[in-house]
Amino acid sequence: MSLINKWQGKLQLTEWEFPTQEIMPEQVTYDNDCPDEDKYFVGIEIDTLKKVGTIYHDRAITEKDIIHELLHVKYPNKSESWVNEIEDLITTISR
């Protein structure tokens, strides 16, 4: 079972598809003051009509990344800081 499938089930998103798409790091632009260790991209494009959430990434995605991006689908009206808090809570509990 893939990590995406695992978290789809736990977050009750089994009717959704979550393909992943690797992108080149050169496709991402960062602010000049962004530290090198923060220069990576993981994000999701959500199509609610087709129930597809494409996860784009320029590095290997982790379980924490998957949880984070699927939370955006489950709770589309919540803020980034809320998603970060819940992701931290879930990853702490699931260890």
C-alpha positions in Angstrom: 0.0 0.0 0.0 1.4 3.4 -1.0 1.7 6.2 1.5 -0.8 8.2 -0.6 -3.4 5.3 -0.4 -2.7 5.0 3.3 -3.5 8.7 4.0 -6.4 8.8 1.5 -8.1 6.2 3.7 -7.3 7.8 7.0 -8.5 11.2 5.7 -11.6 9.7 4.0 -10.5 10.8 0.5 -10.8 7.5 -1.2 -12.9 8.9 -4.0 -10.0 11.1 -5.1 -7.0 10.4 -7.2 -3.6 11.8 -6.3 -1.1 11.5 -9.1 2.4 13.0 -8.5 4.4 15.0 -10.9 8.1 15.7 -10.5 9.2 19.2 -11.7 12.6 20.6 -12.2 14.0 22.8 -9.4 14.7 25.5 -12.1 10.9 25.8 -12.6 10.5 27.3 -9.1 11.4 30.9 -8.3 12.3 32.0 -4.7 12.7 35.3 -3.0 16.4 36.4 -2.7 16.2 36.1 1.1 15.0 32.5 1.0 17.6 30.2 2.8 19.0 27.4 0.6 17.6 24.7 2.9 14.1 26.1 2.2 14.5 26.0 -1.6 12.3 23.1 -2.5 8.8 22.8 -3.8 5.9 20.5 -2.9 2.4 21.6 -3.7 -1.0 20.4 -4.8 -3.3 21.5 -7.7 -6.9 20.6 -6.8 -9.6 19.8 -9.3 -12.7 19.4 -7.2 -15.0 18.6 -10.2 -12.8 15.6 -11.3 -11.7 14.9 -7.7 -8.0 14.9 -8.7 -5.3 16.4 -6.6 -1.9 16.5 -8.5 1.0 16.7 -6.2 4.0 18.6 -7.8 7.4 18.2 -6.3 11.0 19.0 -7.1 12.5 16.6 -4.5 11.4 13.2 -3.1 8.1 13.6 -1.3 7.8 12.4 2.3 4.9 11.0 4.3 4.7 14.4 6.0 4.4 16.1 2.6 1.6 13.7 1.6 -0.3 14.3 4.9 0.1 18.1 4.4 -1.1 18.2 0.8 -4.1 15.8 1.4 -5.1 18.0 4.4 -5.4 20.9 1.8 -7.9 18.8 -0.1 -9.8 17.6 3.0 -10.0 21.1 4.4 -9.8 23.6 1.5 -10.9 26.6 3.4 -8.4 26.3 6.2 -5.3 28.5 6.4 -1.7 27.3 5.7 -0.9 27.7 9.4 -3.9 25.6 10.4 -2.8 22.8 7.9 0.8 23.0 9.3 -0.5 22.6 12.9 -2.7 19.7 12.1 0.0 18.0 10.0 2.4 18.4 12.9 -0.2 16.9 15.3 -0.9 13.9 13.0 2.8 13.2 12.3 3.5 13.3 16.1 0.7 11.0 16.9 1.4 8.5 14.1 5.0 7.9 15.0 
